[in-house]
Amino acid sequence: MIKSVITNEILRQITAIEENRFRVSNVELPTIVMNKLRKNSKKKSSYASNKIEGNPLTEKQVDEAIESDPHKHFLKPEQEVRNYFMALSFLETKLQEKEKVDVKMIMDVQAIVEKGASKEKIGLRGSMPPGFLFAVYDAQNGNADYIPPENIDIPELLNELETYINTTDDHPLIIAAIVHYQLVTIHPFEDGNGRTARLISGYILDYYGYGFQGIGSLEEYFAYDSDEYYNSLQMGLPALYYSGRDNPPHPEIWIGYFLRMMELYSKKICEISTTTRENNIQISLSYLNAKERELLLFLIQNRMNAFTPIEAGKLLGVTNRTIINRTANLVKNGFIVPVIVKERIRSYQLSSYSKENANEICEIEI
């Protein structure tokens, strides 16, 4: 198994990523803006991760496939990107439940990635006929690029990986890098190994708080130069798993590459977050009608950081039902937050986003 390693450069990379993570955590965006950014990021990841595997669809075609009627017939490249998008959504639900990665999760993700494929492509690969060897072949010259471990060794290797994930005290960024390498290298499935590895590795980043709020796509950086991506995974080692790839002598090659992509990705997310924050107030307000914006302005100007519909209704000369109707869109767009007591909304508060941007909100004409 690949070992964790900390060099001076790796330490610098981790520090830089941590700094970018802190900057992004201090940028609060409205719910509707965040949801849009996250959905676009999932589409970009679906495009980029499948592009690495040779999927020919353009980014526009990927968007159309994901947004299409789910009941229509899809070509194989379209089904692949839809599957990846579904796998990302599946992992979002697992993240909400704070589930740790285990073999079952890995198997479930691969089954989603290969949805619609033949039965033998879903689940762990089986034994080969006598005289045949399972290998990953170069599409151009037909040579074996990689000969993974024998299928009888796969269950033990996956269990070893699960144990590592749940017992290690390595830095989360190192864990994500190691899991990515191990899944690609163990190659437990007939197909979908790379996509599953990128999904599970990304989930680990999310689990430990390094997913940058779901904004952006790390897969885009792997796809930018797929040759460098594969060369970093191979580390110049022989094609046979048992000839060094089971325990690579220079793991810093892959870990350093992974963290370099993470650093570039995290820097870009800082730029996106800052730019979006500067421009999103006007955009967010555009989702409100005149009466909703009027209520928001009234709350801010009168420093009503907390209020009930009855209180606001009396001051504005309208019914509490009118206030409740107007607050619905303010909640949806992240301007106010409901205070729930025993599963019922009792009052509302101005969100920290509204309070932090109060001056800018008041300066924009209604």
N, C-alpha and C positions, 0 to 999 in steps of 0.2 A: 504494500500500500504506500502511496506517496506520503512523505513525511512533511510536517510543517517546518518552515524555516523562516528566520527573520534576519535579513541583511540590512545594512544601513539604508540602501535604496528602498527596500520594502517598508522599512520603518517610516521613511520620509513619505512614501505613497500613502500609507495608512493615516499618517498625520494630516496630509493634505485632504484626503477624503473626509476625515472627521471634521475638519474646518468647514468644508463645503456643506456637510450634513448639518452643522450648527447654523450656518447662514440660511439654509432652506427652511429649517424648523422655525425660524423667526419671521418667515413670510407667511402671513395668513391671507388666504384667498376665499372668496365666497363659494358656497357649496356648488352652485350651478357651474361656476368657472372650473372648479376642481374636477367635477364629474366629466365635463367636456374634455379637459386635458387628459384625464385618465383613460377615457375611451379612445381618444386619438392615439395615446401611447400604446394601448393594447393592440390597436390596428398596426402601428409601426412595428411592434415586436413580432406580430404574426407575419408581417411581410418579410422582415429581416431574417428571422430564424429559419423560415422556409427557403429564403433566397440562398442561404448558406448550403442548403441541401439540393440546390439546383432547380427550385421552383421557378418557372418562367414568368409568372404574373407580374405586372407592373403594380406600383403602389395604388394607382387609381383602380385597377382591376381587383385588387385585394379589398379595397374599401367597398366596391360594388358587391363583391361576393359575400362579405360579412353582413351587409345591409339588406341582402336579398331575402325574399320569402323563403323561410326554412323548409317549406314543403316542395320546392322546385328541385329538379334534378341538377346536380352539380358535377362538373368534370373533376377529375382527380386533383389537379392543382388547386381548384377552388375549394374542394372538400378539405384539403390539407390546411389551408389558411383559416378556414372556419373552425376546424378542429383545434388549432392552436389557440384561437380566440376563446373557444369554449373551455379549454384547459386553464387558461388564465383566469377566467371567471370562476371555474371550479376551485382554484387555489385561493381566490379572494374569499370564498366562503370558509375555507379551511383556516385562513388567517384570522377571520373574525372569531373563530372558535379556539384560536391559539393552539392548533394541533401541531405536534412535532412531526418531523419527517420520519417515516418508517417504510419498511418494504412495501406494505400495502398501499401507501400513498403513491409510491413510485410506480407500482403496478397499475393503479387507477389512472394516473396521469398518462401513462403509455397507452392504455386502452382508449382514452379520449383522443390522443394524438393519432391513433390508427383507426379511429371509428370509420366504418365503411370498407375497411380492407379485408382481405381473406382471413379466415379464422387462425391460420398458422402464424400470421404476423402479429397477433395480439397475445401478449404473455411471453414468458421466458422461452427462448429458443430451445429446440430439442436437439437430439443427436443427429449426426449426419450419417448417410449410408456408408458402409464400409468402403474405404479407399478414397473418400472425399473429406475435404477439410474446409470448415467454415472460415471465410476470409472476407475482408473488405477490399474490393478490387478497384484499381484506377480505371476510370471510364474510358480514358484515351488509349493507354497502352496495354491494358488488361493484366498488368502485374498486381500482385497482392501488396496493397499498401499497409495492411494490418491484419494480423492473425490473432484474434482475441482468445481468452482462456476457453478451455473446453467447457461444454455445457454442464457437466457434472460438478464443476467447481463454482458455478454461478451462485447457487443459494448460499453457500458459505461466505462468498465474497460480499454479497449484498447484506447478509447478517452482520458481517464485520463492519461494513460501512454504517449500518444503522447504529451499532454500538458506539462507533466513533462519534457520530452526530450527537448522541444523547449523553455522552460521558466526557467529551473533550472540554478542555478549558482554553482552547485556541481562540484567537480573536475571530469574531464572526466573519470578517472579510476573508480570513484564511480558510475558515470552514467552508464558505461558499466556493472558493477556488478549488479546494480539495474534493468536494463532492462533485463539482463539475467534471474534474479530471477523472475521478474514479468511475462515474457512470459511463462516460464516453469510453473509457479504457476497458472496463469489465464487459461492456457491450452485451448486456444481458438479453437483448431482444433481437429478433431478426431485422426489424426496421424501427425507426423512431428513436434511436438511442441519443443522437445529438440534440434533437428537440426536447426530449424528456430531460436530459442533463441540464439544458439551459433553463427549462421551466423550474426544475427542483432547486437548482442553484439560485435562481431569482427568488424563489419562495423563501429560501433561507435568509437572503438579504432582507426581504420584507419582514420576516419573523423577528429578526434582531434589530429592526429599525433602520436598515440601510437601503430601503426601497425608494427613498426620496419622494414619499407621499404618492407613489404611483405615477409620477410625471416622468416622461421621457422613456427611452428604450435602450437598455444596455446591449441588446442583441444587434442594434444598428452598428455599434462599434466593432463587434465581432465580424459582422457581414461586410464592413468597409473593405477589409483585405482578408478574404477567407483563407488565402494561402498562408498568411502570417498566423492566423488563428490555428490552422491545422499543424503548421510547423512547430508552433509553441506547444501544442498538445503532444506531438511526437518527440520533441526534445532531441532529435538526431539519433534516437535509439533504433535498434533493429525492429523489424516488422513483427516478430514473434513476441507475444505478451510475456512469456516466461524468460525472455532474454534481456530483461531490464525494465520493461514498462510496468511490471508489478511493483517495483521499488526503484524508481528512477534516481540516479546518483546526483542529479542537479535539479531538484524540484523548483529551485528559484527561477528557472527559465519560464515554467508555466505560471507559477504564482506571481512573478514579477509582471508577466504579460497581462494576466487577469487584472491585477491591481492598476496597471497603467490604463487599461480600458475603463476601469471603474473611476479613475481619477479624471479622465477626459469626460466621461459621462456626468460625473458629479459637478464638474465645472460648468458644463453646458446647462444643467438643471438650475444652477445658481443664476445664470444669465436669463433663462426662461422665466424663472420665478420673479426675479426683480423686474423684468420688462413687463410681465403680465400684471404685476401688482401696480405698476405705474399707470397702466392703461385700462385696468379693469373696472375702476370705479364708474367711469362713464358708461362702459359696456354693461355693468351690472345694473345700473340705474335704468338703462334702456329697457330692461325686462319688466319694469314696474309701470303701472298706469299712473295718471296724474294724482288720483286720490291716494294711492299707496305711497307715492313719493311725498305727498303733502303730509301724510301721517308720520313718515320717517323723519322728515324735517322738523315737524312739531316736537317729536320725542327728543331729538338731539338738542334743539334750541332751548327746550324747557328742562333739560337735564333729567329726563324721566328714564333713568337707567333701568328701573323696574316699574312695572305697571300692570294693572288688571284691565280687562276690556271695559268694565263699568267705569273705572276712574278716567280712562282716556275718553270714553264716550261722553261723559258729563262735561269734560273740558272742551270737547269739540262740538258739543250739541248734537250728537248722533247716538243711535242705539248701540248697546254693547254687541249686538249681532253684526252691525255694520263694521265695528272695529275688528271683530273676529274674522269677518270675510276679508278685510284689508290686510290683516296680519298673515294670512295664509301664504301669500306670495313673498312677503318680507322674510318669513321663515325659510321658505324654499330657496331663496337667493342669499341666505346667510346674513341678513341684516339684523334680525332679532332671533332670540332663542326661547322656546317654550319651557316653562318650569312645570314639570309633571309631578303630581302628587297622587299616589295610588292609581296610576295609569290614566289620570285625567289631567288636562292642562288647566292649571289654576291661575297662572299669571305668565308674563313675558319679561324678558330682559333684552336690552340692547346687546348685541354681540360685541366681542372684543374688536372685531373687524370694524364695526360701525363707530365704536368709541375712538379707535386709533386713527380713523380717517374722517372724523367728524367735520373738521374744517374744510376738507376737500369736497365732502358731500354737500355742505351748506353753500359752497361757492358755485356749484353747478346749477345753472338755471333750470327750474322745473318747467 
